[in-house]
Amino acid sequence: MRQYLDLMQHVLDHGVRKEDRTGVGTLSVFGYQMRFDLAGGFPLLTTKKMHLRSIIYELLWFLRGETNVGYLRDHNVTIWDEWADADGELGPVYGRQWRSWAAADGQTIDQIAQVEAQIRRQPYPPRPCASTRPCAPSSTSTMPTLS
């Protein structure tokens, strides 16, 4: 928890003001890292209430590669509702990026399956990685890109 609070103070003291898609704006810093020894427990925030059941269903939803909030609503998770369209669709958000990444060559990549295969081949791979953010703009996503 101390690391998180230190980061928040660092952002307040040194953050650069940026505009965002909501019009509220943000403060950000580049490259700040935190490391946690998980032997000491899971680093869940304790400065605000966290609904663990919702976190678990959201992660399962991501891992399923879904983009429709129906699964979440079925489990009383509403955190994504405000960004969904009338049919519950969000466009190519995190789960889609993990499970059906549209590569530049037109192929579709299941990043989670690739990471799992890496770990099965080599239990401690040097760089198991799955990206949740597209690098090119998408006209169908409700989430901003890295471009």
Secondary structure as UniProt FT lines:
FT   HELIX           2..14
FT   STRAND          16..18
FT   TURN            21..22
FT   STRAND          26..28
FT   HELIX           38..40
FT   HELIX           52..64
FT   HELIX           70..74
FT   TURN            75..76
FT   TURN            79..80
FT   HELIX           81..83
FT   TURN            86..87
FT   HELIX           94..99
FT   STRAND          101..102
FT   TURN            104..105
FT   STRAND          108..109
FT   HELIX           111..121
FT   TURN            139..140
//
